[in-house]
Amino acid sequence: MTDTIHPGWRGWLKIDQKVDPFLTKKQAAPHYTIDNLFYSKAWQQADADFNYDEYGNNGR
């Protein structure tokens, strides 16, 4: 069976060149804002029909 997604040696070199700056240079720390709704029991027990608008998402 042939590996259909293997990038080959040249491909790995290109990938390494593109990924290297991300790994070796300092990156800004991400800032996340999480709506408190996601900590609620209503959200934890929600099914696929959960209506986010009913729980005060303020238009987000």
PyMOL Python script that loads the backbone (N, CA, C, O; Angstrom):
from pymol import cmd

cmd.read_pdbstr("""\
ATOM      1  N   MET A   1       0.844  -1.177   0.000  1.00  0.00           N
ATOM      2  CA  MET A   1       0.000   0.000   0.000  1.00  0.00           C
ATOM      3  C   MET A   1       0.893   1.245   0.000  1.00  0.00           C
ATOM      4  O   MET A   1       1.879   1.305   0.735  1.00  0.00           O
ATOM      5  N   THR A   2       0.554   2.208  -0.802  1.00  0.00           N
ATOM      6  CA  THR A   2       1.336   3.428  -0.921  1.00  0.00           C
ATOM      7  C   THR A   2       0.793   4.501   0.010  1.00  0.00           C
ATOM      8  O   THR A   2      -0.418   4.677   0.140  1.00  0.00           O
ATOM      9  N   ASP A   3       1.704   5.210   0.650  1.00  0.00           N
ATOM     10  CA  ASP A   3       1.326   6.329   1.507  1.00  0.00           C
ATOM     11  C   ASP A   3       1.012   7.510   0.602  1.00  0.00           C
ATOM     12  O   ASP A   3       1.921   8.079  -0.003  1.00  0.00           O
ATOM     13  N   THR A   4      -0.246   7.886   0.498  1.00  0.00           N
ATOM     14  CA  THR A   4      -0.660   8.918  -0.460  1.00  0.00           C
ATOM     15  C   THR A   4      -0.446  10.336   0.038  1.00  0.00           C
ATOM     16  O   THR A   4      -0.543  11.280  -0.746  1.00  0.00           O
ATOM     17  N   ILE A   5      -0.156  10.513   1.330  1.00  0.00           N
ATOM     18  CA  ILE A   5       0.003  11.874   1.834  1.00  0.00           C
ATOM     19  C   ILE A   5       1.446  12.190   2.220  1.00  0.00           C
ATOM     20  O   ILE A   5       1.717  13.268   2.751  1.00  0.00           O
ATOM     21  N   HIS A   6       2.360  11.287   1.968  1.00  0.00           N
ATOM     22  CA  HIS A   6       3.754  11.534   2.325  1.00  0.00           C
ATOM     23  C   HIS A   6       4.316  12.633   1.430  1.00  0.00           C
ATOM     24  O   HIS A   6       4.260  12.514   0.206  1.00  0.00           O
ATOM     25  N   PRO A   7       4.858  13.702   2.015  1.00  0.00           N
ATOM     26  CA  PRO A   7       5.340  14.827   1.206  1.00  0.00           C
ATOM     27  C   PRO A   7       6.691  14.581   0.544  1.00  0.00           C
ATOM     28  O   PRO A   7       7.125  15.395  -0.272  1.00  0.00           O
ATOM     29  N   GLY A   8       7.361  13.493   0.870  1.00  0.00           N
ATOM     30  CA  GLY A   8       8.680  13.243   0.291  1.00  0.00           C
ATOM     31  C   GLY A   8       9.744  14.066   1.008  1.00  0.00           C
ATOM     32  O   GLY A   8       9.433  14.910   1.848  1.00  0.00           O
ATOM     33  N   TRP A   9      11.010  13.806   0.661  1.00  0.00           N
ATOM     34  CA  TRP A   9      12.106  14.490   1.354  1.00  0.00           C
ATOM     35  C   TRP A   9      12.102  15.986   1.100  1.00  0.00           C
ATOM     36  O   TRP A   9      12.319  16.772   2.022  1.00  0.00           O
ATOM     37  N   ARG A  10      11.861  16.384  -0.116  1.00  0.00           N
ATOM     38  CA  ARG A  10      11.819  17.822  -0.419  1.00  0.00           C
ATOM     39  C   ARG A  10      10.639  18.488   0.282  1.00  0.00           C
ATOM     40  O   ARG A  10      10.738  19.623   0.749  1.00  0.00           O
ATOM     41  N   GLY A  11       9.545  17.779   0.348  1.00  0.00           N
ATOM     42  CA  GLY A  11       8.371  18.301   1.040  1.00  0.00           C
ATOM     43  C   GLY A  11       8.628  18.495   2.526  1.00  0.00           C
ATOM     44  O   GLY A  11       8.240  19.508   3.107  1.00  0.00           O
ATOM     45  N   TRP A  12       9.293  17.502   3.140  1.00  0.00           N
ATOM     46  CA  TRP A  12       9.619  17.634   4.566  1.00  0.00           C
ATOM     47  C   TRP A  12      10.551  18.807   4.803  1.00  0.00           C
ATOM     48  O   TRP A  12      10.429  19.502   5.812  1.00  0.00           O
ATOM     49  N   LEU A  13      11.485  19.035   3.883  1.00  0.00           N
ATOM     50  CA  LEU A  13      12.392  20.174   4.008  1.00  0.00           C
ATOM     51  C   LEU A  13      11.610  21.481   3.961  1.00  0.00           C
ATOM     52  O   LEU A  13      11.854  22.378   4.768  1.00  0.00           O
ATOM     53  N   LYS A  14      10.674  21.596   3.027  1.00  0.00           N
ATOM     54  CA  LYS A  14       9.844  22.806   2.928  1.00  0.00           C
ATOM     55  C   LYS A  14       8.996  22.997   4.186  1.00  0.00           C
ATOM     56  O   LYS A  14       8.875  24.107   4.702  1.00  0.00           O
ATOM     57  N   ILE A  15       8.420  21.914   4.664  1.00  0.00           N
ATOM     58  CA  ILE A  15       7.617  21.991   5.888  1.00  0.00           C
ATOM     59  C   ILE A  15       8.484  22.465   7.048  1.00  0.00           C
ATOM     60  O   ILE A  15       8.081  23.338   7.816  1.00  0.00           O
ATOM     61  N   ASP A  16       9.676  21.886   7.170  1.00  0.00           N
ATOM     62  CA  ASP A  16      10.585  22.264   8.244  1.00  0.00           C
ATOM     63  C   ASP A  16      10.951  23.740   8.165  1.00  0.00           C
ATOM     64  O   ASP A  16      11.019  24.416   9.191  1.00  0.00           O
ATOM     65  N   GLN A  17      11.187  24.246   6.962  1.00  0.00           N
ATOM     66  CA  GLN A  17      11.542  25.655   6.787  1.00  0.00           C
ATOM     67  C   GLN A  17      10.388  26.575   7.179  1.00  0.00           C
ATOM     68  O   GLN A  17      10.616  27.645   7.743  1.00  0.00           O
ATOM     69  N   LYS A  18       9.173  26.177   6.891  1.00  0.00           N
ATOM     70  CA  LYS A  18       8.004  27.002   7.223  1.00  0.00           C
ATOM     71  C   LYS A  18       7.662  26.937   8.714  1.00  0.00           C
ATOM     72  O   LYS A  18       7.240  27.939   9.292  1.00  0.00           O
ATOM     73  N   VAL A  19       7.837  25.787   9.332  1.00  0.00           N
ATOM     74  CA  VAL A  19       7.474  25.597  10.731  1.00  0.00           C
ATOM     75  C   VAL A  19       8.556  26.141  11.674  1.00  0.00           C
ATOM     76  O   VAL A  19       8.244  26.570  12.785  1.00  0.00           O
ATOM     77  N   ASP A  20       9.803  26.126  11.249  1.00  0.00           N
ATOM     78  CA  ASP A  20      10.921  26.523  12.106  1.00  0.00           C
ATOM     79  C   ASP A  20      10.734  27.882  12.781  1.00  0.00           C
ATOM     80  O   ASP A  20      10.929  27.964  13.994  1.00  0.00           O
ATOM     81  N   PRO A  21      10.367  28.953  12.069  1.00  0.00           N
ATOM     82  CA  PRO A  21      10.198  30.239  12.757  1.00  0.00           C
ATOM     83  C   PRO A  21       9.128  30.194  13.855  1.00  0.00           C
ATOM     84  O   PRO A  21       9.261  30.854  14.885  1.00  0.00           O
ATOM     85  N   PHE A  22       8.094  29.430  13.630  1.00  0.00           N
ATOM     86  CA  PHE A  22       7.031  29.302  14.627  1.00  0.00           C
ATOM     87  C   PHE A  22       7.548  28.644  15.902  1.00  0.00           C
ATOM     88  O   PHE A  22       7.123  28.990  17.005  1.00  0.00           O
ATOM     89  N   LEU A  23       8.458  27.704  15.746  1.00  0.00           N
ATOM     90  CA  LEU A  23       8.971  26.968  16.899  1.00  0.00           C
ATOM     91  C   LEU A  23      10.157  27.646  17.575  1.00  0.00           C
ATOM     92  O   LEU A  23      10.360  27.472  18.776  1.00  0.00           O
ATOM     93  N   THR A  24      10.938  28.409  16.829  1.00  0.00           N
ATOM     94  CA  THR A  24      12.172  28.965  17.383  1.00  0.00           C
ATOM     95  C   THR A  24      12.067  30.425  17.797  1.00  0.00           C
ATOM     96  O   THR A  24      12.908  30.901  18.559  1.00  0.00           O
ATOM     97  N   LYS A  25      11.069  31.144  17.321  1.00  0.00           N
ATOM     98  CA  LYS A  25      10.914  32.554  17.676  1.00  0.00           C
ATOM     99  C   LYS A  25       9.804  32.711  18.703  1.00  0.00           C
ATOM    100  O   LYS A  25       8.825  31.965  18.707  1.00  0.00           O
ATOM    101  N   LYS A  26       9.979  33.692  19.568  1.00  0.00           N
ATOM    102  CA  LYS A  26       8.992  33.964  20.619  1.00  0.00           C
ATOM    103  C   LYS A  26       7.658  34.357  19.984  1.00  0.00           C
ATOM    104  O   LYS A  26       7.605  35.198  19.087  1.00  0.00           O
ATOM    105  N   GLN A  27       6.600  33.741  20.459  1.00  0.00           N
ATOM    106  CA  GLN A  27       5.253  34.018  19.975  1.00  0.00           C
ATOM    107  C   GLN A  27       4.476  34.761  21.056  1.00  0.00           C
ATOM    108  O   GLN A  27       4.661  34.517  22.249  1.00  0.00           O
ATOM    109  N   ALA A  28       3.622  35.651  20.634  1.00  0.00           N
ATOM    110  CA  ALA A  28       2.756  36.345  21.588  1.00  0.00           C
ATOM    111  C   ALA A  28       1.790  35.345  22.219  1.00  0.00           C
ATOM    112  O   ALA A  28       1.255  34.469  21.541  1.00  0.00           O
ATOM    113  N   ALA A  29       1.578  35.487  23.507  1.00  0.00           N
ATOM    114  CA  ALA A  29       0.645  34.600  24.204  1.00  0.00           C
ATOM    115  C   ALA A  29      -0.777  34.934  23.775  1.00  0.00           C
ATOM    116  O   ALA A  29      -1.143  36.108  23.722  1.00  0.00           O
ATOM    117  N   PRO A  30      -1.577  33.930  23.471  1.00  0.00           N
ATOM    118  CA  PRO A  30      -2.960  34.201  23.078  1.00  0.00           C
ATOM    119  C   PRO A  30      -3.789  34.682  24.270  1.00  0.00           C
ATOM    120  O   PRO A  30      -3.506  34.339  25.418  1.00  0.00           O
ATOM    121  N   HIS A  31      -4.790  35.463  23.984  1.00  0.00           N
ATOM    122  CA  HIS A  31      -5.713  35.938  25.017  1.00  0.00           C
ATOM    123  C   HIS A  31      -7.100  35.409  24.667  1.00  0.00           C
ATOM    124  O   HIS A  31      -7.640  35.716  23.604  1.00  0.00           O
ATOM    125  N   TYR A  32      -7.663  34.625  25.555  1.00  0.00           N
ATOM    126  CA  TYR A  32      -8.966  34.039  25.318  1.00  0.00           C
ATOM    127  C   TYR A  32     -10.008  34.691  26.217  1.00  0.00           C
ATOM    128  O   TYR A  32      -9.750  34.969  27.388  1.00  0.00           O
ATOM    129  N   THR A  33     -11.172  34.926  25.661  1.00  0.00           N
ATOM    130  CA  THR A  33     -12.310  35.385  26.434  1.00  0.00           C
ATOM    131  C   THR A  33     -13.380  34.309  26.311  1.00  0.00           C
ATOM    132  O   THR A  33     -13.870  34.035  25.215  1.00  0.00           O
ATOM    133  N   ILE A  34     -13.736  33.710  27.423  1.00  0.00           N
ATOM    134  CA  ILE A  34     -14.711  32.626  27.409  1.00  0.00           C
ATOM    135  C   ILE A  34     -15.982  33.102  28.097  1.00  0.00           C
ATOM    136  O   ILE A  34     -15.955  33.546  29.245  1.00  0.00           O
ATOM    137  N   ASP A  35     -17.082  33.004  27.385  1.00  0.00           N
ATOM    138  CA  ASP A  35     -18.382  33.381  27.928  1.00  0.00           C
ATOM    139  C   ASP A  35     -18.709  32.475  29.115  1.00  0.00           C
ATOM    140  O   ASP A  35     -18.557  31.257  29.022  1.00  0.00           O
ATOM    141  N   ASN A  36     -19.152  33.054  30.219  1.00  0.00           N
ATOM    142  CA  ASN A  36     -19.497  32.276  31.409  1.00  0.00           C
ATOM    143  C   ASN A  36     -20.586  31.244  31.147  1.00  0.00           C
ATOM    144  O   ASN A  36     -20.718  30.285  31.908  1.00  0.00           O
ATOM    145  N   LEU A  37     -21.361  31.419  30.096  1.00  0.00           N
ATOM    146  CA  LEU A  37     -22.387  30.442  29.743  1.00  0.00           C
ATOM    147  C   LEU A  37     -21.786  29.045  29.588  1.00  0.00           C
ATOM    148  O   LEU A  37     -22.424  28.050  29.932  1.00  0.00           O
ATOM    149  N   PHE A  38     -20.574  28.973  29.075  1.00  0.00           N
ATOM    150  CA  PHE A  38     -19.967  27.671  28.826  1.00  0.00           C
ATOM    151  C   PHE A  38     -19.631  26.916  30.110  1.00  0.00           C
ATOM    152  O   PHE A  38     -19.309  25.729  30.063  1.00  0.00           O
ATOM    153  N   TYR A  39     -19.703  27.593  31.251  1.00  0.00           N
ATOM    154  CA  TYR A  39     -19.493  26.941  32.536  1.00  0.00           C
ATOM    155  C   TYR A  39     -20.812  26.552  33.200  1.00  0.00           C
ATOM    156  O   TYR A  39     -20.807  25.921  34.257  1.00  0.00           O
ATOM    157  N   SER A  40     -21.928  26.916  32.599  1.00  0.00           N
ATOM    158  CA  SER A  40     -23.232  26.691  33.222  1.00  0.00           C
ATOM    159  C   SER A  40     -23.696  25.240  33.072  1.00  0.00           C
ATOM    160  O   SER A  40     -23.269  24.523  32.167  1.00  0.00           O
ATOM    161  N   LYS A  41     -24.571  24.833  33.974  1.00  0.00           N
ATOM    162  CA  LYS A  41     -25.176  23.497  33.890  1.00  0.00           C
ATOM    163  C   LYS A  41     -26.002  23.366  32.614  1.00  0.00           C
ATOM    164  O   LYS A  41     -26.039  22.303  31.995  1.00  0.00           O
ATOM    165  N   ALA A  42     -26.673  24.471  32.222  1.00  0.00           N
ATOM    166  CA  ALA A  42     -27.494  24.430  31.007  1.00  0.00           C
ATOM    167  C   ALA A  42     -26.637  24.063  29.797  1.00  0.00           C
ATOM    168  O   ALA A  42     -27.061  23.275  28.952  1.00  0.00           O
ATOM    169  N   TRP A  43     -25.456  24.623  29.714  1.00  0.00           N
ATOM    170  CA  TRP A  43     -24.575  24.329  28.581  1.00  0.00           C
ATOM    171  C   TRP A  43     -24.017  22.906  28.696  1.00  0.00           C
ATOM    172  O   TRP A  43     -23.933  22.186  27.702  1.00  0.00           O
ATOM    173  N   GLN A  44     -23.642  22.513  29.896  1.00  0.00           N
ATOM    174  CA  GLN A  44     -23.066  21.184  30.090  1.00  0.00           C
ATOM    175  C   GLN A  44     -24.042  20.082  29.721  1.00  0.00           C
ATOM    176  O   GLN A  44     -23.643  19.020  29.244  1.00  0.00           O
ATOM    177  N   GLN A  45     -25.327  20.340  29.945  1.00  0.00           N
ATOM    178  CA  GLN A  45     -26.332  19.312  29.704  1.00  0.00           C
ATOM    179  C   GLN A  45     -27.122  19.562  28.427  1.00  0.00           C
ATOM    180  O   GLN A  45     -28.144  18.916  28.193  1.00  0.00           O
ATOM    181  N   ALA A  46     -26.660  20.486  27.607  1.00  0.00           N
ATOM    182  CA  ALA A  46     -27.393  20.860  26.399  1.00  0.00           C
ATOM    183  C   ALA A  46     -27.346  19.753  25.351  1.00  0.00           C
ATOM    184  O   ALA A  46     -26.381  18.996  25.250  1.00  0.00           O
ATOM    185  N   ASP A  47     -28.426  19.691  24.577  1.00  0.00           N
ATOM    186  CA  ASP A  47     -28.440  18.771  23.450  1.00  0.00           C
ATOM    187  C   ASP A  47     -28.212  19.581  22.171  1.00  0.00           C
ATOM    188  O   ASP A  47     -27.870  20.762  22.234  1.00  0.00           O
ATOM    189  N   ALA A  48     -28.396  18.965  21.045  1.00  0.00           N
ATOM    190  CA  ALA A  48     -28.132  19.625  19.766  1.00  0.00           C
ATOM    191  C   ALA A  48     -29.064  20.800  19.499  1.00  0.00           C
ATOM    192  O   ALA A  48     -28.752  21.658  18.674  1.00  0.00           O
ATOM    193  N   ASP A  49     -30.204  20.851  20.186  1.00  0.00           N
ATOM    194  CA  ASP A  49     -31.175  21.926  19.966  1.00  0.00           C
ATOM    195  C   ASP A  49     -30.985  23.100  20.927  1.00  0.00           C
ATOM    196  O   ASP A  49     -31.865  23.956  21.021  1.00  0.00           O
ATOM    197  N   PHE A  50     -29.876  23.162  21.633  1.00  0.00           N
ATOM    198  CA  PHE A  50     -29.614  24.233  22.596  1.00  0.00           C
ATOM    199  C   PHE A  50     -29.689  25.582  21.893  1.00  0.00           C
ATOM    200  O   PHE A  50     -29.040  25.799  20.870  1.00  0.00           O
ATOM    201  N   ASN A  51     -30.492  26.489  22.455  1.00  0.00           N
ATOM    202  CA  ASN A  51     -30.648  27.823  21.873  1.00  0.00           C
ATOM    203  C   ASN A  51     -29.783  28.805  22.658  1.00  0.00           C
ATOM    204  O   ASN A  51     -30.165  29.269  23.733  1.00  0.00           O
ATOM    205  N   TYR A  52     -28.648  29.104  22.118  1.00  0.00           N
ATOM    206  CA  TYR A  52     -27.680  29.994  22.769  1.00  0.00           C
ATOM    207  C   TYR A  52     -28.277  31.371  23.028  1.00  0.00           C
ATOM    208  O   TYR A  52     -27.953  32.002  24.033  1.00  0.00           O
ATOM    209  N   ASP A  53     -29.140  31.843  22.143  1.00  0.00           N
ATOM    210  CA  ASP A  53     -29.726  33.181  22.275  1.00  0.00           C
ATOM    211  C   ASP A  53     -30.605  33.322  23.517  1.00  0.00           C
ATOM    212  O   ASP A  53     -30.747  34.424  24.045  1.00  0.00           O
ATOM    213  N   GLU A  54     -31.185  32.244  23.980  1.00  0.00           N
ATOM    214  CA  GLU A  54     -32.052  32.303  25.158  1.00  0.00           C
ATOM    215  C   GLU A  54     -31.280  32.525  26.450  1.00  0.00           C
ATOM    216  O   GLU A  54     -31.881  32.853  27.473  1.00  0.00           O
ATOM    217  N   TYR A  55     -29.986  32.358  26.428  1.00  0.00           N
ATOM    218  CA  TYR A  55     -29.203  32.427  27.652  1.00  0.00           C
ATOM    219  C   TYR A  55     -28.334  33.672  27.740  1.00  0.00           C
ATOM    220  O   TYR A  55     -27.273  33.648  28.363  1.00  0.00           O
ATOM    221  N   GLY A  56     -28.781  34.761  27.119  1.00  0.00           N
ATOM    222  CA  GLY A  56     -28.137  36.055  27.303  1.00  0.00           C
ATOM    223  C   GLY A  56     -26.754  36.175  26.720  1.00  0.00           C
ATOM    224  O   GLY A  56     -25.823  36.588  27.412  1.00  0.00           O
ATOM    225  N   ASN A  57     -26.599  35.823  25.456  1.00  0.00           N
ATOM    226  CA  ASN A  57     -25.281  35.937  24.849  1.00  0.00           C
ATOM    227  C   ASN A  57     -24.975  37.354  24.378  1.00  0.00           C
ATOM    228  O   ASN A  57     -23.895  37.602  23.840  1.00  0.00           O
ATOM    229  N   ASN A  58     -25.897  38.279  24.568  1.00  0.00           N
ATOM    230  CA  ASN A  58     -25.692  39.690  24.223  1.00  0.00           C
ATOM    231  C   ASN A  58     -25.278  39.902  22.769  1.00  0.00           C
ATOM    232  O   ASN A  58     -24.448  40.763  22.476  1.00  0.00           O
ATOM    233  N   GLY A  59     -25.843  39.134  21.879  1.00  0.00           N
ATOM    234  CA  GLY A  59     -25.598  39.336  20.455  1.00  0.00           C
ATOM    235  C   GLY A  59     -24.292  38.776  19.935  1.00  0.00           C
ATOM    236  O   GLY A  59     -23.903  39.068  18.805  1.00  0.00           O
ATOM    237  N   ARG A  60     -23.602  37.971  20.743  1.00  0.00           N
ATOM    238  CA  ARG A  60     -22.338  37.395  20.270  1.00  0.00           C
ATOM    239  C   ARG A  60     -22.570  36.222  19.389  1.00  0.00           C
ATOM    240  O   ARG A  60     -21.615  35.617  18.902  1.00  0.00           O
TER     241      ARG A  60
END
""", "prot")
cmd.dss("prot")
cmd.show_as("cartoon", "prot")
cmd.util.cbc("prot")
cmd.orient("prot")
